[in-house]
């Protein structure tokens, strides 16, 4: 018997500056599950056709942005689990 389903969270952290950065957006509409969209621009080098996917969308119970501190993460994720 399962008491509660598995919850999935996302935390967006800054990337290393040497790596090319993707663009992301967080959609936290209260009516639907929050989603994270990551956009990786295609390489247009040398004029070759590039059919790689450019946009990826994932759904989570909650998404924490880059400015979220470790204490907030603990209070929302680890503490409720430890109190059971």
N, C-alpha and C positions, 0 to 999 in steps of 0.2 A: 504494500500500500504506500503510495507516494503522498507526502504531505504538501510539498510545494515543488513547482517545476524549476528547472535550472534557469537562472537569470544570467544574461549576457550584457556586459558593460563595455564601453569603449573609452579610451583615454587618448586624446590627441596630444602628442609630445612634439616639441620642435625638432627638426631634422638637423643633421650635421650640415654646416654651410657649404662644404665641398660637393655635396650631392645636389643634383637638380631637384627642386621642390615641386611637388604636385600641388594643385589647388584643391581645396576641400570646402564643403559647406555642410552645416548641420541644420537639419530641419526638425524642430521640436514642436510640431503642432500638437496641441493637447488632445485632439480627437483621434490621432493615429499614433502608432509606435514611432519613436524618434529614429531618424535615419541619417546616415553619414554618406555623403557623396564625395568621391575622390576623382579628380579629373587629371589625367596624365596626358599632356599634349603630345601629339604625334611628332616624330622626327621627320622634317621635310627635307633632310639633306639629300643631295645628289639627284633629286627629282624622281626617286623610285616611289612606286605605289606602296603605301603602308596601310594595311587593313587591320592593324591592331585595334583592340577596344580602347576607347578614350575615356569612358566614364564607368565608374563602378559604384554601386549603391548597396549599403548594408544596413540592416535594422538591428537596433539594440534596445534594451529596457531603459538605459540612460546613457548619455554621451557627455563626457567631461572634456572641456576645451583646454587649450594650452595654458591658460591662466589659472587652472584649478590646482590648489595646493594639496600636499600629501594628507593633511589632516581631514580635508573634505572627502577625499577618496576613502580614507579609513572609516569615517563616520557613516558614509552611505553604503559601503560594500562590506568591509570586514567586521565592523562592530555588530551589525544585525546577525551575522553568521555565528559570531562568538557568543552572543547572548542566548542562543537556543539551547 
